[in-house]
Amino acid sequence: MDQTIIVRDAVTDSDTAHFLTKLHAYHRRDIFPAAEQGEDLAYFPSEPYLAQLKALHGRKTDRLHFLFFERGGREIGFAMPAIYETEDGKCFIMEFCVYPEFRGGTGHACGEALLDWAQARGAQYFELNCGTSQRQRFWGRLGFQPNGRDEWGETLMLRPPEEAAPITVRQFLPGADNWQLLKLENGYLAEIGETPLDEAKQAQLLHAIQDGRITFFAAYRRTRMIGMCSVSRAFSTFDCTDVAIFEDFFVEPAFRRHGAARQLMFAVQEYCKANHLVSLTVTCAPCDESMYHALGFTENLGTTFAHLS
């Protein structure tokens, strides 16, 4: 029997209806165990959810694809990716499933077929949510690596782009890129062992930026925000003038060692000079001291203690 994996896009209404039926069965069988089949599972076949999927599937730009995997004339699984032309060619894999009766070595071949299919259509790199160790091992064998959290705090994996691209840094202003900043913030918090931001804290952070109480700088690889840092203004009674506090320093793991950290640091230093902030201080863990020394933080001001109310 021919073992070639064929990737077929759903193009008819009957294809779409069949795909959504298989998607719901996958959610019930593989995503939500029997003990959790309550409100969360009920949402996925609901009219609002299905209407949203159909709208994304029908749009002309950044279209969501309903794909079937076929082998030897038999349907063996499906995938639901979107290739974002507006986001630097990112292919986000929302769902991926090999039917139970075909599991056992088939998944890797389907994964490779999906990546080849997407690259042939302009995908430059790949990203997906990956919350279990089993899935992380599976996608790791296909070249993916852990890469922070999304704006909802869910674990992300990324297969990085192969080609280099310039990195630019600019001051962040609240707007269409809010979700990218929140994604980086959650990745940063997870890396230092803190809880991701809930909706209330996300709103508080964005309000603080809008009100000018904190200033963020963002590093972009083309249209993808890959790094960030923040500066907060404070008044020093030693100097009787304004100083700055440096925080939220994070570059996505997949994009480190490409110069983003130094470009962020340079942007902050220039900002401090332009705004007459006479010093820039950072509080860090001992394991990060050498990094900050390399970035120009050379003056040791002692040990920082905090009393948390």
Secondary structure by P-SEA (a helix, b strand, c coil): cccbbbbbccccaaaaaaaaaaaaaaaaccccccccccaaaaaaacaaaaaaaaaaaccccccccbbbbbccccccbbbbbbbcccccccccccccccccccccaaaaaaaaaaaaaaaaacccbbbbbbccaaaaaaaaaaccccccccccccbbbbbcccbbbbbbbbbbccccaaaaaaaaaaaaaaaaccccccaaaaaaaaaaaaaccbbbbbbbcccccccccbbbbbbbccccbbbbbbccccccccccccaaaaaaaaaaaaaaaaacccbbbbbbcccaaaaaaaacccccccbbbbbcc
